[in-house]
Structure formats: structure tokens, C-alpha cells
């Protein structure tokens, strides 16, 4: 390593500890006083129906718990640690009130330890099930993945509850991690979640967030880098029905040089009052030279009465980057695609089904868990049967396209 490289990494280490200045992400803090109860007028809360959160943001103590059912490959250990011990492990501090409340109210954290160089042939699966929406449940999970480990982690949420959780993934150098979080709640559930990922040197993380069920689901995925060379792929899929609010927020903090991030989220909406929100934000710090990043969100509106909000953001503090860009579009089914299929003898209903499956399938295939991919495809089919396969008119033409690229 040259003297220049040593100096550059020293600067990077110093800047890593500096506060993140971002208009979409408040400064991180464990102190609840730094995260006041939102009114809904704040930029980071203006899309969220706060009155439907059923008291979560008030932060009342609770002893309620979700039922755990796990499939744990040999070599992986699960234990309980204190919130202070989780902090000492190097988890990302909370940058929003729900995450700070989860740390303060959970009474400790579940530590899931994946040893260095472990490469189990099957995924680690944690099934979290709620019993009642009357239960207010606080959750705090920490996944510690050792250097050069190769593991798939699946979190399955179902049942009914008011669930507020923070989940940290501490990824060691050279590790390969695939995380899938599925929100398949009952219709009355409320889920506020933050997945915070620290990527080690030359490590690779794929994180997929899938939201189908629940009354209000607000998921926040954060990524930062412990050293140069790390890569993060953030994927998402969601399908909102009448009255549902599904919100996904992304924050990729490029605080190290020669790092990469790629974001791709796709969603569909149907039914009166269905509302989806996608907020993407990438911060490229001055030290983050040679990085590559791209974020994309696509939404398909299937019926009238829906609303899809999509806001991509780039905050760039250096011009020495390999590439950065973002794209966003909201549309109805494309008449030309439907006409092409109909002209070849495909029925109207089947044509709509094929187009919609094509919209989702490329992302589903990236999940990397065959059994879960089949489940997601089946769930999409069930959702489509409510409107598209039932012959509900869908309208036509592209609306609200946004494309922006900076190189």
C-alpha cells in the first residue's frame, strides 16, 4: 500500500465518524429526545398516515412478543445481549424515532452469530408471528456475519400485531450475504421497521424487502460501508390493495471510496385508497471517490383510486465518481403490449396476467431462495385475481414518468 493510499484511508476513517448531513435522514442518535414525536409535517413523515400507527410513536412500554419459529443451519448461534452490547458491536445508531424506540423499549437484542468462513447450504429462516393487533411489540435484532462467510437470511412476518423493530446486519470483510424480509401480515397489522447494514471490505450484500400484507407498513433500509470495496444491492417488491399504505425508504451512505450500490424496487397498486411510497436517497461523501450507484423505482397502477408517490434523490459531494443516477416511473398497463398479445390470439385476461408477471418476475428471480420465489409468484397471482383476472377495466398509457441520470 502506498503512502497516498494510507493517507486516503485515514481520511476515510475520520469522515466515517462524521455526522451525516442529509435532508432526508436525521442525525443518528440513541437519545429519544433527539427524535421527537412527528406531527406529519416533517419531510421524512409527510407521506405516512401517522393517525393509523395506533400509538406506536408514543413509545409505551410493552412485554408483548412475537412468536418465533426458526430453521437454523449448523454453526449459527442465537443468544440474547443487552442494548449496550449491541451498540458496542458497532450497529448503526437509530436515525429515526421508531428505531430509537425499538432499541429503548425492547429490553435487549437477539444476537444471531454467523461464524467466519461458514457457508451453510440452506438459509437461516426466522418466522415471526403476531397474535393480535392489540399487542404492541418492540424488536431488536443483530446479525453478526463473520469474515468470508456466505449465508442467506430470511425473515418472515405474519399474523397480526403492532410491531416496531430495528434490525442490524454487521457484515464482515469478504462476506457474501443475501437477506430477504417478507411482510405478509394480516390486514390490520402495523409494522415500522429499519434494517441497518454495515458492509465490510470487499463484502457483498443483497437485501430484498417484500411487502404484501398489513394495514400500514413502513420499512427503512440503510446501508453504509466499513471499508472500501463493499457492494450493496437493495431490491424491493410490493403490492398494495384497497386502503393499504406500503412505504419503503432507502438510504445508501457512500462513506468510503470504491464502493457500489444498486437499488431496484417495483410495486403495483389496486383498489380504492391503495397508497404506496418509495423514497430513495444516496449520499456520496467527499471521500467516496470512484463509487458507482444507481436507484430505480417502477410502479404499476391497476385501478382508479390509487396513489403512488416515488421520490428518488442523489446528494453528491464529490465529482470523482464512476457513475450515479436514478429513475422513477408510474404507469398503467401498456396498451401496445396488450394489443401485441391479443393480436396473437391471447385472451384479454391472459394478456394482462402475462404483462404483470413479466413486470415482477425479473425481480422475483433475483431473490435467490427458490422456495420463496415460488411463494412470491403465487402471492402475486392471488393479488392479480382480485382485479386483473376478474376483468376489471384498467385504463391505459404511461403517466408521471421521471428519468434523471448523472454521470
VOPAGU-2260 file (C-alpha; in pm, 1 decimal, decimal comma):
REM VOPAGU-2260
SITE   aa  ch    i         X         Y         Z
SITE  UNK   A    0       0,0       0,0       0,0
SITE  UNK   A    1     139,1     339,8     -95,4
SITE  UNK   A    2     167,2     642,3     131,6
SITE  UNK   A    3    -113,3     803,7     -68,1
SITE  UNK   A    4    -340,5     505,4      -6,5
SITE  UNK   A    5    -265,5     512,0     366,0
SITE  UNK   A    6    -343,6     883,5     384,8
SITE  UNK   A    7    -665,3     842,5     187,3
SITE  UNK   A    8    -790,7     562,2     412,4
SITE  UNK   A    9    -702,5     766,8     721,8
SITE  UNK   A   10    -920,2    1048,4     589,6
SITE  UNK   A   11   -1195,0     799,9     506,5
SITE  UNK   A   12   -1184,8     659,4     860,1
SITE  UNK   A   13   -1216,1    1008,0    1007,7
SITE  UNK   A   14   -1504,3    1104,3     781,7
SITE  UNK   A   15   -1682,7     780,5     858,4
SITE  UNK   A   16   -1736,3     907,3    1211,5
SITE  UNK   A   17   -1859,0    1249,2    1094,9
SITE  UNK   A   18   -2232,3    1324,8    1120,3
SITE  UNK   A   19   -2431,8    1255,7     806,7
SITE  UNK   A   20   -2568,2    1578,9     667,0
SITE  UNK   A   21   -2871,9    1476,4     466,5
SITE  UNK   A   22   -3207,1    1649,8     430,3
SITE  UNK   A   23   -3386,1    1312,6     426,9
SITE  UNK   A   24   -3204,9    1140,7     713,8
SITE  UNK   A   25   -3181,0    1299,7    1059,5
SITE  UNK   A   26   -2856,7    1266,0    1252,1
SITE  UNK   A   27   -2829,9     926,2    1423,3
SITE  UNK   A   28   -2877,7     914,4    1798,6
SITE  UNK   A   29   -2985,6     670,6    2068,9
SITE  UNK   A   30   -3137,8     957,4    2269,2
SITE  UNK   A   31   -3516,0     967,3    2225,4
SITE  UNK   A   32   -3506,2    1342,3    2289,5
SITE  UNK   A   33   -3327,9    1377,1    1954,6
SITE  UNK   A   34   -3624,2    1208,3    1781,3
SITE  UNK   A   35   -3938,8    1398,2    1886,2
SITE  UNK   A   36   -4284,6    1264,5    1809,6
SITE  UNK   A   37   -4356,2    1366,6    1448,7
SITE  UNK   A   38   -4652,7    1581,4    1353,0
SITE  UNK   A   39   -4668,3    1467,3     990,5
SITE  UNK   A   40   -4538,4    1797,1     857,3
SITE  UNK   A   41   -4174,1    1683,8     864,5
SITE  UNK   A   42   -4019,5    1591,9     530,1
SITE  UNK   A   43   -3945,8    1236,2     644,1
SITE  UNK   A   44   -4301,4    1181,4     771,3
SITE  UNK   A   45   -4521,0    1375,8     530,2
SITE  UNK   A   46   -4633,2    1064,9     337,4
SITE  UNK   A   47   -4701,7     844,8     640,5
SITE  UNK   A   48   -5057,8     826,5     787,1
SITE  UNK   A   49   -4948,8     888,5    1146,6
SITE  UNK   A   50   -5300,9     858,4    1289,5
SITE  UNK   A   51   -5314,1     497,1    1167,8
SITE  UNK   A   52   -4998,6     394,4    1358,1
SITE  UNK   A   53   -5210,6     318,8    1666,5
SITE  UNK   A   54   -4986,5     470,9    1930,7
SITE  UNK   A   55   -4653,7     320,0    1825,6
SITE  UNK   A   56   -4480,7     658,7    1814,7
SITE  UNK   A   57   -4588,3     731,6    2172,2
SITE  UNK   A   58   -4348,0     456,6    2275,7
SITE  UNK   A   59   -4541,5     290,6    2555,7
SITE  UNK   A   60   -4355,5       1,6    2727,3
SITE  UNK   A   61   -4480,6    -347,1    2646,2
SITE  UNK   A   62   -4394,1    -705,8    2735,2
SITE  UNK   A   63   -4568,0    -849,3    2428,2
SITE  UNK   A   64   -4358,4   -1062,5    2193,8
SITE  UNK   A   65   -4393,6   -1218,7    1852,1
SITE  UNK   A   66   -4382,3   -1596,1    1831,8
SITE  UNK   A   67   -4050,1   -1720,4    1693,7
SITE  UNK   A   68   -4006,9   -2029,4    1477,3
SITE  UNK   A   69   -3658,5   -2081,6    1336,0
SITE  UNK   A   70   -3469,5   -2302,8    1093,5
SITE  UNK   A   71   -3104,9   -2257,9    1193,7
SITE  UNK   A   72   -2820,8   -2420,5     996,0
SITE  UNK   A   73   -2548,6   -2589,0    1198,3
SITE  UNK   A   74   -2281,5   -2349,6    1321,6
SITE  UNK   A   75   -2508,1   -2044,7    1362,4
SITE  UNK   A   76   -2586,3   -1943,8    1719,7
SITE  UNK   A   77   -2869,0   -1728,9    1861,2
SITE  UNK   A   78   -2833,0   -1559,1    2200,2
SITE  UNK   A   79   -2956,2   -1253,8    2389,6
SITE  UNK   A   80   -2747,8    -942,2    2453,9
SITE  UNK   A   81   -2815,4    -602,9    2607,7
SITE  UNK   A   82   -2874,8    -286,8    2407,2
SITE  UNK   A   83   -2538,0    -160,0    2529,6
SITE  UNK   A   84   -2364,0    -471,6    2397,4
SITE  UNK   A   85   -2535,2    -428,4    2061,2
SITE  UNK   A   86   -2402,6     -74,9    2048,8
SITE  UNK   A   87   -2050,4    -197,3    2129,2
SITE  UNK   A   88   -2068,0    -441,9    1836,8
SITE  UNK   A   89   -2090,9    -143,1    1603,0
SITE  UNK   A   90   -2453,8    -138,5    1491,5
SITE  UNK   A   91   -2572,5     172,2    1306,7
SITE  UNK   A   92   -2732,7     412,5    1558,3
SITE  UNK   A   93   -3103,8     494,2    1506,6
SITE  UNK   A   94   -3172,9     778,5    1263,6
SITE  UNK   A   95   -3548,5     789,1    1320,6
SITE  UNK   A   96   -3786,0     770,1    1616,7
SITE  UNK   A   97   -3924,0     416,3    1554,6
SITE  UNK   A   98   -3574,1     263,9    1550,4
SITE  UNK   A   99   -3472,4     456,8    1863,7
SITE  UNK   A  100   -3790,0     340,2    2039,1
SITE  UNK   A  101   -3724,1     -21,6    1939,3
SITE  UNK   A  102   -3378,7      -7,4    2099,4
SITE  UNK   A  103   -3504,9     166,9    2412,6
SITE  UNK   A  104   -3814,9     -48,0    2468,4
SITE  UNK   A  105   -3711,7    -397,3    2354,9
SITE  UNK   A  106   -3522,1    -486,4    2673,0
SITE  UNK   A  107   -3222,8    -625,1    2484,7
SITE  UNK   A  108   -3142,1    -768,2    2145,5
SITE  UNK   A  109   -3134,5   -1108,9    1982,0
SITE  UNK   A  110   -2782,2   -1173,1    1851,0
SITE  UNK   A  111   -2756,1   -1409,5    1556,5
SITE  UNK   A  112   -2392,3   -1508,5    1507,9
SITE  UNK   A  113   -2264,7   -1645,8    1176,4
SITE  UNK   A  114   -1900,7   -1758,2    1220,3
SITE  UNK   A  115   -1625,5   -1657,9     981,0
SITE  UNK   A  116   -1599,5   -1865,7     661,1
SITE  UNK   A  117   -1923,7   -2053,0     735,3
SITE  UNK   A  118   -2118,7   -2133,9     418,2
SITE  UNK   A  119   -2431,6   -2335,1     506,7
SITE  UNK   A  120   -2612,0   -2498,1     217,8
SITE  UNK   A  121   -2953,2   -2387,3     345,1
SITE  UNK   A  122   -3090,4   -2050,0     452,4
SITE  UNK   A  123   -3132,9   -1925,8     806,8
SITE  UNK   A  124   -3509,4   -1871,7     842,2
SITE  UNK   A  125   -3679,9   -1678,9    1122,0
SITE  UNK   A  126   -4061,2   -1678,9    1121,8
SITE  UNK   A  127   -4211,8   -1400,4    1333,3
SITE  UNK   A  128   -4585,3   -1429,2    1400,9
SITE  UNK   A  129   -4813,7   -1186,4    1582,0
SITE  UNK   A  130   -5124,6   -1286,7    1776,2
SITE  UNK   A  131   -5327,3    -964,5    1791,3
SITE  UNK   A  132   -5317,6    -603,5    1676,1
SITE  UNK   A  133   -5377,4    -513,0    2040,5
SITE  UNK   A  134   -5019,8    -626,3    2109,0
SITE  UNK   A  135   -4752,9    -357,4    2082,8
SITE  UNK   A  136   -4424,2    -539,8    2017,7
SITE  UNK   A  137   -4075,1    -393,4    2024,1
SITE  UNK   A  138   -3799,6    -579,7    1838,0
SITE  UNK   A  139   -3420,6    -551,9    1826,9
SITE  UNK   A  140   -3217,8    -799,5    1620,6
SITE  UNK   A  141   -2845,5    -801,5    1543,5
SITE  UNK   A  142   -2691,3   -1028,6    1280,5
SITE  UNK   A  143   -2313,3   -1057,3    1301,6
SITE  UNK   A  144   -2166,6   -1218,1     990,6
SITE  UNK   A  145   -1802,5   -1319,5    1013,5
SITE  UNK   A  146   -1532,2   -1257,2     754,7
SITE  UNK   A  147   -1572,0   -1452,7     429,4
SITE  UNK   A  148   -1896,3   -1619,6     542,4
SITE  UNK   A  149   -2162,9   -1691,8     280,8
SITE  UNK   A  150   -2516,8   -1700,3     417,2
SITE  UNK   A  151   -2881,6   -1642,7     322,2
SITE  UNK   A  152   -3111,8   -1493,2     587,7
SITE  UNK   A  153   -3492,1   -1499,0     556,2
SITE  UNK   A  154   -3725,3   -1304,8     789,0
SITE  UNK   A  155   -4094,7   -1390,8     751,0
SITE  UNK   A  156   -4353,1   -1165,3     923,5
SITE  UNK   A  157   -4715,0   -1279,1     951,7
SITE  UNK   A  158   -5017,2   -1270,1    1179,0
SITE  UNK   A  159   -5133,9    -950,7    1346,8
SITE  UNK   A  160   -4955,2    -702,0    1574,0
SITE  UNK   A  161   -4827,0    -350,5    1607,3
SITE  UNK   A  162   -4459,5    -421,5    1550,1
SITE  UNK   A  163   -4174,1    -172,8    1569,9
SITE  UNK   A  164   -3825,3    -314,1    1515,7
SITE  UNK   A  165   -3468,0    -231,5    1429,7
SITE  UNK   A  166   -3250,9    -497,9    1268,1
SITE  UNK   A  167   -2876,3    -462,9    1218,7
SITE  UNK   A  168   -2655,4    -659,8     981,8
SITE  UNK   A  169   -2283,8    -633,4    1057,4
SITE  UNK   A  170   -2115,4    -787,9     755,6
SITE  UNK   A  171   -1750,1    -890,6     784,5
SITE  UNK   A  172   -1477,6    -845,0     525,8
SITE  UNK   A  173   -1518,9   -1054,5     213,3
SITE  UNK   A  174   -1854,8   -1198,0     327,9
SITE  UNK   A  175   -2146,3   -1271,9      95,7
SITE  UNK   A  176   -2491,3   -1213,3     246,1
SITE  UNK   A  177   -2840,3   -1246,5      98,8
SITE  UNK   A  178   -3120,9   -1103,2     317,2
SITE  UNK   A  179   -3492,5   -1139,0     239,8
SITE  UNK   A  180   -3755,3    -970,9     458,6
SITE  UNK   A  181   -4118,2   -1059,6     380,6
SITE  UNK   A  182   -4405,2    -857,0     528,9
SITE  UNK   A  183   -4710,9   -1079,3     480,7
SITE  UNK   A  184   -4919,9    -952,8     772,0
SITE  UNK   A  185   -5292,7    -972,3     834,9
SITE  UNK   A  186   -5499,5    -678,3     711,8
SITE  UNK   A  187   -5498,9    -491,2    1044,9
SITE  UNK   A  188   -5126,8    -511,5    1129,5
SITE  UNK   A  189   -4891,9    -212,6    1160,4
SITE  UNK   A  190   -4517,8    -258,1    1102,9
SITE  UNK   A  191   -4245,5       5,5    1134,6
SITE  UNK   A  192   -3906,8    -146,4    1058,2
SITE  UNK   A  193   -3549,0     -35,2     998,3
SITE  UNK   A  194   -3283,9    -266,5     851,1
SITE  UNK   A  195   -2938,3    -115,1     903,9
SITE  UNK   A  196   -2648,2    -272,3     714,1
SITE  UNK   A  197   -2275,2    -211,5     757,7
SITE  UNK   A  198   -2077,4    -362,6     469,9
SITE  UNK   A  199   -1720,4    -477,2     530,0
SITE  UNK   A  200   -1419,5    -452,0     298,7
SITE  UNK   A  201   -1485,1    -624,7     -34,8
SITE  UNK   A  202   -1807,3    -773,2     107,2
SITE  UNK   A  203   -2130,3    -812,5     -89,2
SITE  UNK   A  204   -2484,4    -774,0      46,0
SITE  UNK   A  205   -2816,1    -829,4    -129,3
SITE  UNK   A  206   -3118,6    -709,6      65,8
SITE  UNK   A  207   -3474,3    -772,6     -58,8
SITE  UNK   A  208   -3780,4    -623,2     109,3
SITE  UNK   A  209   -4120,6    -765,3       7,5
SITE  UNK   A  210   -4446,5    -614,8     137,9
SITE  UNK   A  211   -4789,0    -762,6      67,5
SITE  UNK   A  212   -4992,5    -758,7     389,7
SITE  UNK   A  213   -5068,7    -516,5     669,1
SITE  UNK   A  214   -5270,7    -200,2     714,0
SITE  UNK   A  215   -4964,7      28,0     738,8
SITE  UNK   A  216   -4612,0     -94,0     664,8
SITE  UNK   A  217   -4317,1     146,9     670,9
SITE  UNK   A  218   -3978,3     -12,5     602,7
SITE  UNK   A  219   -3647,6     173,6     610,5
SITE  UNK   A  220   -3328,0      16,5     469,3
SITE  UNK   A  221   -2994,7     186,0     548,8
SITE  UNK   A  222   -2652,6      95,6     413,4
SITE  UNK   A  223   -2307,7     225,7     496,7
SITE  UNK   A  224   -1958,1      89,6     441,4
SITE  UNK   A  225   -1688,4      -5,5     693,5
SITE  UNK   A  226   -1411,7      -3,1     430,9
SITE  UNK   A  227   -1355,8      32,7      53,8
SITE  UNK   A  228   -1468,6    -231,6    -191,8
SITE  UNK   A  229   -1808,5    -311,8     -45,7
SITE  UNK   A  230   -2115,5    -371,0    -264,1
SITE  UNK   A  231   -2485,8    -348,8    -177,0
SITE  UNK   A  232   -2787,2    -445,8    -388,4
SITE  UNK   A  233   -3121,3    -329,6    -246,8
SITE  UNK   A  234   -3428,0    -487,1    -405,2
SITE  UNK   A  235   -3796,2    -450,0    -324,8
SITE  UNK   A  236   -4137,5    -573,2    -431,6
SITE  UNK   A  237   -4476,3    -459,4    -301,9
SITE  UNK   A  238   -4844,9    -497,6    -393,5
SITE  UNK   A  239   -5097,0    -264,7    -225,3
SITE  UNK   A  240   -5470,1    -337,7    -207,3
SITE  UNK   A  241   -5760,9    -107,9    -120,6
SITE  UNK   A  242   -5685,9     103,0     186,8
SITE  UNK   A  243   -5332,0     -27,7     235,9
SITE  UNK   A  244   -5033,7     201,0     294,3
SITE  UNK   A  245   -4699,1      45,3     198,3
SITE  UNK   A  246   -4394,2     268,9     236,8
SITE  UNK   A  247   -4030,2     189,8     162,1
SITE  UNK   A  248   -3743,3     426,7     233,0
SITE  UNK   A  249   -3381,1     372,0     128,2
SITE  UNK   A  250   -3061,9     542,0     238,1
SITE  UNK   A  251   -2723,7     443,5      92,3
SITE  UNK   A  252   -2441,9     633,5     261,3
SITE  UNK   A  253   -2128,3     609,8      48,0
SITE  UNK   A  254   -1882,7     696,8     321,4
SITE  UNK   A  255   -1593,1     500,7     170,9
SITE  UNK   A  256   -1420,6     512,4    -171,4
SITE  UNK   A  257   -1463,7     243,5    -438,4
SITE  UNK   A  258   -1799,1     119,0    -310,3
SITE  UNK   A  259   -2114,1      27,5    -504,2
SITE  UNK   A  260   -2488,6      36,0    -450,0
SITE  UNK   A  261   -2776,2     -63,6    -676,2
SITE  UNK   A  262   -3142,4     -10,9    -585,1
SITE  UNK   A  263   -3438,6    -160,3    -775,0
SITE  UNK   A  264   -3792,9    -154,7    -633,3
SITE  UNK   A  265   -4114,6    -248,5    -814,0
SITE  UNK   A  266   -4471,3    -215,7    -693,9
SITE  UNK   A  267   -4831,5    -247,4    -801,6
SITE  UNK   A  268   -5148,4     -86,7    -666,3
SITE  UNK   A  269   -5515,5    -174,5    -691,2
SITE  UNK   A  270   -5834,2     -71,6    -513,5
SITE  UNK   A  271   -5970,8     248,9    -368,5
SITE  UNK   A  272   -5725,7     420,1    -133,0
SITE  UNK   A  273   -5428,1     195,8    -204,3
SITE  UNK   A  274   -5116,8     405,2    -138,6
SITE  UNK   A  275   -4750,5     324,2    -191,0
SITE  UNK   A  276   -4449,6     540,1    -109,0
SITE  UNK   A  277   -4092,5     490,7    -222,0
SITE  UNK   A  278   -3822,6     733,7    -108,3
SITE  UNK   A  279   -3471,6     664,6    -233,4
SITE  UNK   A  280   -3169,0     860,2    -117,3
SITE  UNK   A  281   -2799,7     817,5    -192,9
SITE  UNK   A  282   -2541,1    1031,3     -15,1
SITE  UNK   A  283   -2198,5    1042,7    -182,7
SITE  UNK   A  284   -1949,1    1198,2      56,3
SITE  UNK   A  285   -1638,8    1388,8     -45,4
SITE  UNK   A  286   -1416,0    1093,0      38,9
SITE  UNK   A  287   -1623,8     849,4    -169,1
SITE  UNK   A  288   -1423,3     868,5    -490,1
SITE  UNK   A  289   -1467,4     602,5    -755,4
SITE  UNK   A  290   -1809,6     486,3    -633,6
SITE  UNK   A  291   -2093,6     355,7    -850,5
SITE  UNK   A  292   -2460,3     389,3    -763,7
SITE  UNK   A  293   -2799,9     367,0    -930,2
SITE  UNK   A  294   -3153,2     369,0    -787,0
SITE  UNK   A  295   -3474,0     281,9    -969,2
SITE  UNK   A  296   -3840,6     258,3    -878,5
SITE  UNK   A  297   -4127,2     141,4   -1103,1
SITE  UNK   A  298   -4496,5     142,0   -1012,2
SITE  UNK   A  299   -4790,0      -9,1   -1196,8
SITE  UNK   A  300   -5136,2     135,8   -1121,9
SITE  UNK   A  301   -5403,1    -126,7   -1189,3
SITE  UNK   A  302   -5725,5      56,7   -1096,0
SITE  UNK   A  303   -5854,3     404,7   -1032,3
SITE  UNK   A  304   -5840,8     546,3    -679,7
SITE  UNK   A  305   -5473,9     459,7    -613,0
SITE  UNK   A  306   -5178,1     682,6    -532,8
SITE  UNK   A  307   -4809,0     604,6    -583,9
SITE  UNK   A  308   -4550,5     851,7    -453,2
SITE  UNK   A  309   -4196,9     796,6    -580,5
SITE  UNK   A  310   -3909,6    1030,2    -491,1
SITE  UNK   A  311   -3551,2     944,1    -589,8
SITE  UNK   A  312   -3270,3    1158,6    -451,2
SITE  UNK   A  313   -2895,9    1197,5    -503,5
SITE  UNK   A  314   -2676,5    1404,8    -272,7
SITE  UNK   A  315   -2331,8    1431,3    -430,6
SITE  UNK   A  316   -2035,3    1595,5    -258,9
SITE  UNK   A  317   -1760,3    1486,6    -499,6
SITE  UNK   A  318   -1726,4    1481,4    -876,3
SITE  UNK   A  319   -1474,4    1196,3    -874,4
SITE  UNK   A  320   -1724,2     913,6    -919,5
SITE  UNK   A  321   -1758,0     629,3   -1168,8
SITE  UNK   A  322   -2130,9     687,9   -1213,5
SITE  UNK   A  323   -2451,4     784,8   -1035,8
SITE  UNK   A  324   -2811,9     800,6   -1149,8
SITE  UNK   A  325   -3173,7     737,3   -1068,3
SITE  UNK   A  326   -3503,6     665,5   -1239,8
SITE  UNK   A  327   -3867,5     662,6   -1139,7
SITE  UNK   A  328   -4189,0     592,7   -1329,6
SITE  UNK   A  329   -4554,7     531,8   -1250,6
SITE  UNK   A  330   -4774,9     381,3   -1522,4
SITE  UNK   A  331   -5083,6     187,4   -1616,6
SITE  UNK   A  332   -5069,9    -126,0   -1830,5
SITE  UNK   A  333   -4921,6     -56,1   -2171,8
SITE  UNK   A  334   -5183,6     -75,1   -2449,4
SITE  UNK   A  335   -4920,5    -169,5   -2707,7
SITE  UNK   A  336   -4809,4    -473,8   -2509,1
SITE  UNK   A  337   -5169,4    -583,8   -2458,9
SITE  UNK   A  338   -5251,2    -531,3   -2827,9
SITE  UNK   A  339   -4945,0    -733,7   -2932,6
SITE  UNK   A  340   -5058,5   -1031,2   -2726,1
SITE  UNK   A  341   -5424,6   -1003,6   -2827,5
SITE  UNK   A  342   -5329,9    -992,2   -3194,6
SITE  UNK   A  343   -5167,7   -1332,7   -3149,5
SITE  UNK   A  344   -5475,8   -1495,7   -3004,9
SITE  UNK   A  345   -5409,2   -1439,6   -2635,9
SITE  UNK   A  346   -5724,7   -1357,7   -2440,3
SITE  UNK   A  347   -5762,4   -1020,3   -2272,4
SITE  UNK   A  348   -5738,4   -1165,7   -1920,8
SITE  UNK   A  349   -5436,7   -1380,2   -2004,5
SITE  UNK   A  350   -5264,8   -1087,5   -2176,6
SITE  UNK   A  351   -5298,7    -875,4   -1863,5
SITE  UNK   A  352   -5170,1   -1158,7   -1647,8
SITE  UNK   A  353   -4865,3   -1214,9   -1870,0
SITE  UNK   A  354   -4772,3    -846,8   -1874,6
SITE  UNK   A  355   -4796,4    -819,7   -1497,2
SITE  UNK   A  356   -4597,6   -1135,8   -1436,4
SITE  UNK   A  357   -4332,5   -1002,3   -1670,8
SITE  UNK   A  358   -4323,4    -682,6   -1467,0
SITE  UNK   A  359   -4248,9    -870,1   -1143,2
SITE  UNK   A  360   -4069,9   -1188,5   -1247,0
SITE  UNK   A  361   -3727,0   -1044,7   -1324,9
SITE  UNK   A  362   -3709,4    -911,5    -969,8
SITE  UNK   A  363   -3854,5   -1227,1    -810,3
SITE  UNK   A  364   -3585,0   -1435,3    -981,7
SITE  UNK   A  365   -3319,2   -1226,1    -806,3
SITE  UNK   A  366   -3440,4   -1322,7    -458,2
SITE  UNK   A  367   -3211,9   -1624,1    -460,8
SITE  UNK   A  368   -3431,8   -1852,7    -244,7
SITE  UNK   A  369   -3615,3   -2095,5    -478,9
SITE  UNK   A  370   -3888,1   -2194,7    -231,7
SITE  UNK   A  371   -3959,1   -1830,0    -151,3
SITE  UNK   A  372   -3959,2   -1730,0    -518,3
SITE  UNK   A  373   -4241,6   -1977,2    -578,8
SITE  UNK   A  374   -4434,4   -1837,5    -284,3
SITE  UNK   A  375   -4397,3   -1481,5    -412,3
SITE  UNK   A  376   -4513,3   -1578,0    -761,3
SITE  UNK   A  377   -4818,6   -1747,3    -612,3
SITE  UNK   A  378   -4898,7   -1444,8    -396,9
SITE  UNK   A  379   -4877,6   -1214,1    -698,7
SITE  UNK   A  380   -5121,2   -1446,8    -877,3
SITE  UNK   A  381   -5365,1   -1422,1    -585,4
SITE  UNK   A  382   -5341,1   -1043,2    -586,9
SITE  UNK   A  383   -5398,0   -1025,7    -960,5
SITE  UNK   A  384   -5709,4   -1240,1    -931,2
SITE  UNK   A  385   -5875,1    -964,8    -728,5
SITE  UNK   A  386   -5885,4    -723,2   -1021,5
SITE  UNK   A  387   -5692,9    -805,7   -1337,3
SITE  UNK   A  388   -5803,2   -1165,4   -1375,7
SITE  UNK   A  389   -6154,7   -1065,6   -1273,4
SITE  UNK   A  390   -6176,7    -839,1   -1575,5
SITE  UNK   A  391   -6172,7    -500,7   -1404,4
SITE  UNK   A  392   -6102,5    -225,0   -1662,9
SITE  UNK   A  393   -5757,5     -75,3   -1618,9
SITE  UNK   A  394   -5725,5     224,8   -1848,6
SITE  UNK   A  395   -5408,6     283,7   -2048,2
SITE  UNK   A  396   -5098,9     488,9   -2123,6
SITE  UNK   A  397   -4796,4     593,6   -1923,5
SITE  UNK   A  398   -4831,0     859,6   -1654,8
SITE  UNK   A  399   -4592,2    1054,0   -1435,0
SITE  UNK   A  400   -4259,3     933,6   -1583,0
SITE  UNK   A  401   -3936,8    1068,1   -1432,1
SITE  UNK   A  402   -3589,8     984,9   -1558,9
SITE  UNK   A  403   -3274,1    1150,8   -1433,2
SITE  UNK   A  404   -2915,1    1039,1   -1476,2
SITE  UNK   A  405   -2588,7    1197,1   -1366,8
SITE  UNK   A  406   -2257,1    1055,8   -1484,5
